[in-house]
Amino acid sequence: PQNPKTPFNSNIYFSSTINFNIFFKMVNVKLLGRPCCITCEQAKFLLKRIKTRGVKFEGQYINLLKTNEYKMYNDFIPVILINEKLFYKQEEGTKLMERNLVSAILNADKVWFTP
């Protein structure tokens, strides 16, 4: 017998799901470097290659000799910032990997929310 105050049959189970929607905003990638820097040119080539393969981002090259905004990175060029967050800086023993850069760009723009 069903309790008259219960508006549904107690044998029915309700499952609720939350729909997640993903919205994308354009990713901003900044390459900080200097002229005549071989590793900066390699990083620039890598970013161009990634873009031609269909990865969408806004790219910007910043010459550290012409700005003081990023002077803390002068000793670590090339430097890559993704949405103003440090992704990569050249240090001894580090190597810029294309797959890591692609993954960081693809995942940097995702904003998750529940409707």
C-alpha positions as a Markdown table, in Angstrom:
| # | Residue | x | y | z |
|---|---|---|---|---|
| 1 | Pro | 0.0 | 0.0 | 0.0 |
| 2 | Gln | 1.2 | 3.5 | -0.9 |
| 3 | Asn | 1.3 | 6.2 | 1.7 |
| 4 | Pro | -1.2 | 8.9 | 0.6 |
| 5 | Lys | 1.3 | 11.6 | 1.4 |
| 6 | Thr | 3.9 | 10.2 | -1.0 |
| 7 | Pro | 3.4 | 11.6 | -4.4 |
| 8 | Phe | 5.1 | 8.8 | -6.3 |
| 9 | Asn | 5.4 | 5.0 | -6.1 |
| 10 | Ser | 8.3 | 4.0 | -3.9 |
| 11 | Asn | 9.3 | 1.2 | -6.3 |
| 12 | Ile | 10.2 | 3.7 | -9.0 |
| 13 | Tyr | 13.7 | 5.0 | -9.0 |
| 14 | Phe | 14.6 | 8.4 | -10.4 |
| 15 | Ser | 17.9 | 9.0 | -11.8 |
| 16 | Ser | 19.1 | 12.5 | -12.3 |
| 17 | Thr | 21.9 | 13.4 | -14.6 |
| 18 | Ile | 23.8 | 16.7 | -14.8 |
| 19 | Asn | 24.4 | 17.9 | -18.3 |
| 20 | Phe | 27.8 | 19.6 | -18.7 |
| 21 | Asn | 28.2 | 22.0 | -21.5 |
| 22 | Ile | 31.6 | 23.2 | -22.7 |
| 23 | Phe | 32.0 | 26.7 | -24.0 |
| 24 | Phe | 35.2 | 27.7 | -25.8 |
| 25 | Lys | 36.9 | 31.0 | -25.7 |
| 26 | Met | 39.9 | 31.8 | -27.9 |
| 27 | Val | 43.2 | 30.8 | -26.3 |
| 28 | Asn | 45.9 | 33.4 | -26.2 |
| 29 | Val | 49.5 | 32.1 | -26.7 |
| 30 | Lys | 52.4 | 34.4 | -26.3 |
| 31 | Leu | 55.9 | 33.5 | -27.3 |
| 32 | Leu | 58.5 | 35.6 | -25.6 |
| 33 | Gly | 61.9 | 35.7 | -27.2 |
| 34 | Arg | 64.7 | 37.7 | -28.8 |
| 35 | Pro | 66.0 | 38.2 | -32.4 |
| 36 | Cys | 68.6 | 35.7 | -33.6 |
| 37 | Cys | 67.6 | 33.2 | -30.9 |
| 38 | Ile | 67.7 | 29.7 | -32.5 |
| 39 | Thr | 65.4 | 28.1 | -29.8 |
| 40 | Cys | 63.0 | 31.0 | -30.2 |
| 41 | Glu | 62.8 | 30.4 | -33.9 |
| 42 | Gln | 62.2 | 26.7 | -33.3 |
| 43 | Ala | 59.4 | 27.5 | -30.9 |
| 44 | Lys | 57.9 | 29.9 | -33.4 |
| 45 | Phe | 58.0 | 27.2 | -36.1 |
| 46 | Leu | 56.4 | 24.7 | -33.7 |
| 47 | Leu | 53.5 | 27.1 | -33.0 |
| 48 | Lys | 53.0 | 27.8 | -36.7 |
| 49 | Arg | 52.9 | 24.0 | -37.4 |
| 50 | Ile | 50.4 | 23.4 | -34.7 |
| 51 | Lys | 48.2 | 26.2 | -36.0 |
| 52 | Thr | 48.3 | 24.8 | -39.6 |
| 53 | Arg | 47.2 | 21.4 | -38.2 |
| 54 | Gly | 43.9 | 23.0 | -37.1 |
| 55 | Val | 44.6 | 23.9 | -33.4 |
| 56 | Lys | 42.9 | 27.2 | -32.9 |
| 57 | Phe | 44.6 | 29.9 | -30.8 |
| 58 | Glu | 45.6 | 33.6 | -31.0 |
| 59 | Gly | 49.4 | 33.8 | -31.3 |
| 60 | Gln | 51.6 | 36.7 | -30.4 |
| 61 | Tyr | 55.4 | 37.1 | -30.6 |
| 62 | Ile | 56.9 | 39.5 | -28.0 |
| 63 | Asn | 60.5 | 40.7 | -28.4 |
| 64 | Leu | 61.9 | 41.0 | -24.9 |
| 65 | Leu | 64.3 | 43.6 | -26.0 |
| 66 | Lys | 61.5 | 46.0 | -26.7 |
| 67 | Thr | 59.4 | 45.6 | -23.6 |
| 68 | Asn | 59.9 | 45.6 | -19.8 |
| 69 | Glu | 56.6 | 43.8 | -19.1 |
| 70 | Tyr | 58.1 | 40.4 | -19.1 |
| 71 | Lys | 61.7 | 41.2 | -18.0 |
| 72 | Met | 61.7 | 38.4 | -15.4 |
| 73 | Tyr | 61.9 | 35.9 | -18.2 |
| 74 | Asn | 65.0 | 37.4 | -19.9 |
| 75 | Asp | 67.3 | 34.5 | -18.8 |
| 76 | Phe | 64.8 | 31.7 | -19.8 |
| 77 | Ile | 63.9 | 32.4 | -23.5 |
| 78 | Pro | 62.0 | 31.1 | -25.2 |
| 79 | Val | 59.0 | 31.4 | -22.9 |
| 80 | Ile | 55.5 | 30.4 | -23.8 |
| 81 | Leu | 52.5 | 31.9 | -21.9 |
| 82 | Ile | 49.1 | 30.4 | -22.4 |
| 83 | Asn | 46.3 | 32.8 | -21.3 |
| 84 | Glu | 49.0 | 34.7 | -19.3 |
| 85 | Lys | 50.0 | 31.6 | -17.4 |
| 86 | Leu | 53.5 | 30.2 | -17.7 |
| 87 | Phe | 53.5 | 27.0 | -19.8 |
| 88 | Tyr | 57.2 | 26.7 | -20.8 |
| 89 | Lys | 60.5 | 28.4 | -20.2 |
| 90 | Gln | 63.9 | 27.2 | -21.4 |
| 91 | Glu | 65.9 | 25.8 | -18.6 |
| 92 | Glu | 68.7 | 23.3 | -18.7 |
| 93 | Gly | 67.4 | 19.8 | -19.3 |
| 94 | Thr | 63.9 | 20.9 | -20.5 |
| 95 | Lys | 62.6 | 20.4 | -24.0 |
| 96 | Leu | 59.5 | 21.8 | -25.6 |
| 97 | Met | 57.3 | 18.9 | -26.6 |
| 98 | Glu | 54.7 | 19.4 | -29.3 |
| 99 | Arg | 52.1 | 17.0 | -27.9 |
| 100 | Asn | 52.3 | 18.8 | -24.5 |
| 101 | Leu | 51.9 | 22.2 | -26.1 |
| 102 | Val | 48.9 | 21.0 | -28.2 |
| 103 | Ser | 47.3 | 19.4 | -25.1 |
| 104 | Ala | 47.8 | 22.6 | -23.1 |
| 105 | Ile | 46.3 | 24.8 | -25.8 |
| 106 | Leu | 43.3 | 22.5 | -26.3 |
| 107 | Asn | 42.5 | 22.3 | -22.6 |
| 108 | Ala | 43.2 | 26.0 | -21.7 |
| 109 | Asp | 40.0 | 27.4 | -23.1 |
| 110 | Lys | 37.4 | 25.0 | -21.6 |
| 111 | Val | 35.0 | 26.6 | -19.1 |
| 112 | Trp | 32.8 | 24.0 | -17.5 |
| 113 | Phe | 29.4 | 24.8 | -16.1 |
| 114 | Thr | 26.2 | 23.1 | -15.2 |
| 115 | Pro | 23.0 | 24.6 | -16.7 |
